[in-house]
Amino acid sequence: MTLVCPANRCSEDVKVLALRPVSLSLLALSLVGLPACSSTSRSGSAPTGATGAMSEPDDGSSAMPPDSEVPSSEPSTDMPATSVDEGGPGDIDLAMPSTMPPVATPEMPAMPETLPEPTEVIWPNPESFTNSDPWLAENHDRITRLEPRVLVINFDASETVDVARAFAQQAAGAFAEGSRYHGYGNPEAPVFLSYQLVDVVDLPNDATRAGNGFGFNEFMHSAEFAQKVGFAHPETGAILDMCQLFEQGFVNEIWVAEPPDDSAKLYEFLSRAQVYDASFNKVQGSFDDCAGNGCIPRGQVDCGVTVRLGELNLSRGPGCATHAHGHGLEGQIRRGIVPYLTTNASRFFNFGLDDRHGTPFADFYRCSYDDTPCIQYPEPDHLVNGPGLPAFDIQGFGDGCGNVHFAPHSRFHYDYEGQSAGVTARASCEHYGLGDGEGGVDQTTLVSYDTYRAYNQDPAYRDCGGGWSIYMRQSFPGYQNAARDVDGQAMKNWWPFLYY
């Protein structure tokens, strides 16, 4: 199979990839070269690489207002032929002597019983490229980098396709930075999540709608909409709908740029996820439509693999993308899609407060959606309710970190911008799962707005509490983490679970 190269758009994607140095391992994954494309047809390499790669974000973003939410041919690998002109000047005599001197034959070393592990194990790869592939669970601990393929569709008529492309690249840069485990303290921490841009499709007048909401069925399954997107299978020529793109591994996520004021838009992040058991086996035929920020209407999406759909708000900063897509991970944890992740991540996100601290609610999302204080901090580790939540009093708080809406020191929803300066709380963000405190519990540190101020003010991550999102993401157990899970075993990297 070869990767689709969309008609009339291939050359732009090749330019995107050309902007970024490509490692030998990536070249190997893409079967040695870029796809050759014309302006009217598709051809290229297998779904083992993308026609384009997300580039690092530029620093040209401007400050944004405070956050608000509303409910083909492949290059030949043959060596060049050589010829020898007999008798020419400087030629080497290739004739063999009549007798050869004896040659000592050294004893060959024994071959190792097992071959060494490759230095890089990247997913997707030629062996595995679809979401929910059993390969992910079987090789989870070997993966050194995720390079998920993302398709961007622009429904926002107020912005050009070039603006959508640039924003997607900037958002991908923020996601990459957030995947560097403890990157705030380790400049050498490697990127683990590196999105690859498949294509950006401009459909400003073709937004899929159903009644007063987003038209999921039309978006995912409609042949008419598939024709507008225009991805053809490279072997059969058949136009693939969005569900087929997921099922055949041509994409692992789709991001949709939506008009910001359209109440029917795809909102923040939604997913229909394959459900797993405690042994990382698929529960056959079991999918959860609510594994995101809300639910996909039942029966609207019927694909055989996990589907991940994210919103891009082109009128805001890249921090709003890390915020919105962060709800996708929260949804997985809340819904128990992968029991291991729910068991080990709930404390980090300060979920299950009722079980751990006896509160009359499960988490701080119960707080009213205004600036009414819900949480007060008599001391950094002492939390009591404000008027926006039922009564509670927690002594010795700080065993978790926070979530998309609540930094450790937040007093109400979205209280992670400059207005929160001066409020300090204890949290185990930087020591989660390490058990390096007294009695083997996680050590806590003081967290305030100053902890992530530099990220928050960086144009590459700004808006919607983007600095907090980067700090939070870098804190949870990722690649090369040293944390232990609830059973005392090495903590699994949480990022691959996104594509289970």
N, C-alpha and C positions, 0 to 999 in steps of 0.2 A: 504494500500500500504506500501511496505517496501523499505528502501533505498538500492540502488544497492551496492553491495560490489564486486568490480572488481576481477575477477579470477586472481590468482597468485600475487596479489598486496595487498590483504586485511591486511595481518599481518603487513606490513610496516605502513599502515595508522593507525592501532590500536596503534602501537608504538608511532606515532606522537601525538595522542590524549592523550596517557598515560603520556606524558611529561608535560601536563598542568593540573593544578587543575581544576576540573569541578564542577561548582556550582550545587546546588540542582535544581535550575530552569532549567539549561541546561539538567540535567539528566531527568527531567520531560518532557522536549521537545523531547528528544530522546527516549521516552517511556521506560525509566528506564535502559537501558543498551546498551552496545556495540553490534554490530551485530556479530553473530557467523559465521565464514567463514572457508572454506577449501581452499586448494591451487588450486582446480579445479572447484569450483562452487561458486555461489553468493547467499547470503541470508542476511537478516538483518532487521533493523528497518525502519519505514515509512519515507517518505521524510520530516520528522519533525526534523531531526538532521543529522549531517554529520558523515562519518566514521572517519574523522580526523579533527583536528583543527590546524590553523596556530599558530606557536609558536612565542614568541618574538625573534627578530633578535639578532644574536650574534654580537660581536664587532670586528670580524676578517676581515672586509673588508679592502682593501687597497685603497690608493688614486687613483683616476681615472683621465684620461686626460680630458681636457675641453670638454664641450658638443659640439656636432656637429650634425646637422640634414640634411638630403637630402630629396628635394621634392620627518527457523531459530528460533531460539528459543529465547523467551524472558524469563528473570528470573521470577519465580513465585512470585506473591505478596501475596500469602496466608500465614497466620501466621502458624508457626509450631504447630503440634498437641501436646497436653500434656496428660500424663496419670497419674493416681493415683493408687498406690498399696494399697488396703484397708488393714488397720490394721498394716501397717509398722511403724517403729519407727519414731517419729517426724511428722507423718501425721497430717494434719488439719482436724478436724471433720467438714464435710460439711453438716451435717444434720441440717435442719431448726428447730427452736424451735416451740412448738405447738402453742404458742401465741406470737405475735410480739408486742413490745411496740409501743405506738402511735408515729407517726412521723409527725413533723410539716412540712407542705408543703409551702415552700416560694413562694411568688408571682413572677412569671416569668416576666422578663423585656420584653417590647414590642420589636418585631423584627424591625430592621430598614427597611424603605421603599425601600432603595436601598443598595446593597452590596458595601463595599468599593472597590476602584480601586486596582487591584493587584500592588504590589510594582515594578514589572518588566513586561513590555510588549515587548517581543522580536519577531522580524520578521527575518526569516520565523518561523512559528509555526504550530501546527496541523490544525488550521483553514485556514491559508493562507500561501502559500509557492511558488507561481509562480509570476514572474514579471507581472506587469500590472493588478494584481488582484484588483478589486474595494475596497477590504479590506484596502489597503494601503491608499487611499484617505480618506476613512471613518474613519480610526483610526490613521491618520497621527500624530496628536498631542499627542497621548497616547504612542507612541513607545518610549521605553527607550534605545533600542540598536538594531542595525542591525547586523545580523550574516549571510550574504549572502554566498551561497555555490559556490565554485569556482573549476572548473576542469582545470588542467594544462596539456597541451600537448607539449612535447618537440620535435621540428623539428631540433634542432641544433646538428648535428653529432659531433661537436667538444667538446661537453660537455656531461657528464653522466646524467642519470636521478636523481642521488643523488644531483648533483650540481643544477639541475633545481628545485628540491624540496627545497633545502636550500635557493636558491634565492627567490623562491615564498614566503617562510616563512618570509624572511627578508623584502621583499616588503610589505607583509601584516602587519608587525610590523610598518613600516613607515606610511602606510595608517591609522593604528590605532592611532598612535601618532598625525597625522594630524587632526583627528576627535575630539580631545579634545578641546572644545571651550575655547579660551583664556588660553590654557594650559601653554603658556610661562609665565603667571603671576599667575597661580593657580595650584599648584602641585596636588591638589585634583580633578581637572577636570576629569570627567570620560571618558573613551573610548566609542565612539558611534558606530564606524564602525569596526567590528571584523570578518574578513573573516574566513570561515571554509573550510579547504582543503578536497575536496571529493576524489581526486585521482591525481596522476601524471602519465601520459601515455607516454612512450618513443617510438617515431616513427621517428627516425633520418633520415630515408631514404624514408619517405612517405609524405613529405610536399605537400600540395594541391596547384597546380598551374594551371592557365588558361591563355594561351598566355604568355604575359610578366608580368602578375600580379598574385595576390593571387586568388586561386580557391574557391571563396565563396560558389558557388553552390555545388561543390563536398564536401567541408568541412561540410556544414550544412545539406545536403540532401542525400548524396550518401550512399547507402547501403553497398558498398564495403569499404568505409572509416569507416562507423559505425562498421563493423566487426573488423577492425583493432583496433579501440578504445575499443570495447568489453564490452559495458554496456548493460546488459540484464534486461528487466523488471522483477522484483522479483516475480510477480504472473503469468505472461503469458510466461516468458522466451524469449520473442521477443527481438532481438537486437534493441536498440533505436539509431536513428541518433541524431545529435547534436540539430537539431530543436526540436525534440521530448523531449530531455532532458530539454530544456528550457520550452517547453509548459507544461510538466508534473511536473515541479518544482524540478527536481533532481539537476539542476544547475541554478544559477542566473547570472553567468559570466563564460567565458572561457578565460584563459590566454594562449598565445602561445609563447613559446620560439623559436625564429627564428635565423637563421644564420645572424650575424650582417651586413654582406656585401652583402646580397642577395637583389637585387633591387625589387624582386617580393614578398617580405615578407609582412605579415600583419603589417602595419605601425602604430605604436604608439597606437591609440585607435579608433575603429570604432563601430558604433551602428546603428541599425535600430530600431527606437523608436516609440511607440504608441503615437499619438498626442491627446492632451486634450483641452477642452474649458476652458473659464474663471471661470467656476463653478466646475472644477476638474472632469468633466465627460469625458469619452472617446469619441473622435470623431470616430464613428464606421467605421471601414474599412480604417482608415487613419493612415499610418505609414510614417515616414520620414527616408530615407536611409542615410541621411547626418548628423545625430546627433552625430558626432564625429569629428576627425581630417580628414576631407575629406568625401568621399561618398562610400558606398557599391554600386557596379554597379546595376542599376535598374533591378529587376526581378531575381537577383541571390539568394536572401534570401526571403523566404515567410513563416514566422512563425506568429502565432497568438498572440505573446507577444513580449515585448521589448527584443532585443538581444544585449548583451554587449560583445565585443571582445577586449582584450587588449594584447599588445606585451610585452614580457619580453626579454630584451637584457642581456644575461648572461655574456657578456664581460665587462659590465659597473657596476656602483654602484646602490644601491637601489633608490637613488635620481632620476635616469633616469626613474624609474617606476612611481614615483609620478608625475614627469614632463609629461611623455607620457599620463598617465591616466587622468591627469588634463585637457587635451584637450577634454576628453569626457564630462565633466561638461560644459566647454566652448561651445561645440557644441550644447548641449541642450539649453543653454541660447541664443545663436545666432539664432537658428532655431525656437525659440518660441514654443518648444515642450509642455511646461507647461506655459501658459501665466503669471501666478503668479510669477514663478521663473524668467522669462525674465524681467518682470516689476521691480522686487525688487533687482535683482542681477546685472543688466547691469552696474549700476553706480559703484558698487564695483570693477568690472573687467575693469573699464575704457573703456567700450563700449559706443557707442552713443556720442562720443566727438563732432561730427558735430552738434547734436541737443543741447547739453549743452554748448559748448564753441565755436561753429561756425568754427570749423576746416574744411578744404577741404577733410577730410577723416573721417571714422567712428571710427577708433582706431589706435593704434601705430603698429599693425601688417602690416600696409601699408609700414613700414620702409623697406629699402633694406636689403637683407640678407647677410650682411658683417659687417665689423667693422666701416663702415662709420657712424659718429655720426648723429643721426636723431633728438635727443633732447638735448638741452643745458639748463642749469639752472643758469641764472644770479642771482637768489635768490631761496631759497628752495620752494617758492610757485609761482615762475615766470618761465614759460617754453617758449622757442622759438625754432624754427626749426634749425636743422643742415642741411648739404647738402644732407642728405639721405631722406628728406621729403619735401613736398610742404610747402610754407611759412605759419606760424601761430605764434601767440603771445597770450599766455594765462596768465592773471594776476589772482592771488588768487586761484591757482590750489591746489587740495588736497581733493576734495570732494569724491574721490574714493580711492581704494587701489592699485590694480595692477592685472596682469594676469600671465599666465604661462611663457611667454617670457619676460615680463617687470615688474621688481620691481619698486617701486615708484621713485627710483633714477637712473634707467637704461637709458643709452644714446643710446643703440642699442640693437638688439636681443641678448638674453642670457647674458646681462651685469649684472649678479648678483653674480659673483664669486669675488675673491680677487682683480681683476683689477678694480673693481668699488669702492674700498675703497677710502674714501675722498669725495665722492659725496653724498650730503644730499638733501632730498626733503621732503615736507610735504604731509601727507596722513591721511586718516581717518580709516586706517585698524583696529586699536584697539578700535575704537569708532563707527564703522559703524552701522547706524540705531539707535544709542542711543539718538541722539538729545540732547546731554549734553553740547553743546557749546553755545556761545553767540547767542541769537535770536532763539534758538531751533535747530540750525544746528549741525551736528556731529562735535565734537571736533577733531582737527588734532594734530598729533605729528610728530616729525622729524624722518625720517627713513633713515638709511644708511646700508652699509654692516655689520657694527658692531651690528645692531639690531638683526640679525639672524646668526651671525658668529659662535656661539657655535653649532647651529644645522648643519651648513654647514660643519663644521670640524668633526662632529661626524660620525664615520664609518657607523652607522646605517642609516644615511640619506644622505650621501655624494654623490656628482656627479650630473651633469646636474642642478645645482642650487637647490639641494634637500633641503638645509636649508631654502631658500626662499619659496619653495613649502610648507614646514611644517608651516612656519610662516603665509603664506597666508591662508592655509586651517584652521589653528586654529583661524584666524581672522574672517572668514565669519560666519554668524549666524548659529550655530549648536544647539546641544542639550542644553537646559537650558539657551538659550541666552535671553538677556533682551532688544533686539532691537524691534523697531516698524516698521511695513511695511508702504508703501506709503499711505495707508488709515488710519494710526494711530492705527492699531490693532497690537496685539502681533505678531511678525514676526514668521512665520513658520520655523522650522528646515529645512535647505536646503538638508540635506543628503538623506532623504527618496525619494526625487524626482528622484534620480538615477534609481530607480526600478519601476517607474510608467509605 
